[in-house]
Amino acid sequence: MKEKLYIIKIGGALIDDEELLNQFLEQFSGINEKKILVHGGGKLATMLADKLGIEQKMVNGRRITDKDTLDIVTMVYAGGINKNIVEKLQQKKCNAIGFSGADGNLIKAKKREHAEIDFGFVGDINKKSVNRKLLSKLLKLGLVPVFSAITHDKKGNLFNTNADTIASVMAQALSSKYEVELLYCFDKEGVLEDVNNPESVIKSVSEKEFSVLKEQGKLHKGILPKLENALGAIKNNVNKVFLIKETQLKNHIENHHAGTEICL
């Protein structure tokens, strides 16, 4: 029987709220099974870029990562935010260790190629990008890896990579060895039928239902990459995938009642 592994992704809104982050990490550190945390960025990178007078370019809601922006997101994501989370977990007696994808060649990416847009230092990954062997060894040692959304190409380049995608491909890569449960934790109760009604949680979403909701325009922009990555995981042998409210982590682990389950 495969050993249980939780891969949990948190986003910027949680990172920006110190009190909520602390509460979440308290719940996270209480998980007895093997676990990995993947975190996004938050507002700090944008604030720092503004302070330094570095213009942030966006195309269709996607950030263009030029060299100056890459320096900032590397400092903030792989430096400040990552180490702050690791330190908080250590304080809670959780033996966390912080990584970017470059450390130990844990996540090797390819520069994003696009016919019309140069996204700059943005890396794309798939399940073969993950150094499964080394990651499994770290888990076996009882360590709790904490990943920032920075990857590399082993040719001297670092890349900004979508944190939702990192969580999904990591879950896919490790699903042959572990019984993986992938949790996307964010500020809603789950996938909502009506974005203005927190009670309207959809208990499960399949690929077909996702297409219908998308067509009907019921899904707000922020949740689309989460759902696309969640579906990618469930289609690639990840045992369970949920979208849950970040304050409901403990409740979900104990009761499996929270949020939206992603199904085939």
Order of alpha helices (4+ residues) and beta strands (2+ residues): beta-alpha-alpha-beta-alpha-beta-beta-alpha-alpha-beta-beta-beta-alpha-beta-beta-beta-alpha-beta-beta-alpha-alpha-beta-alpha-beta
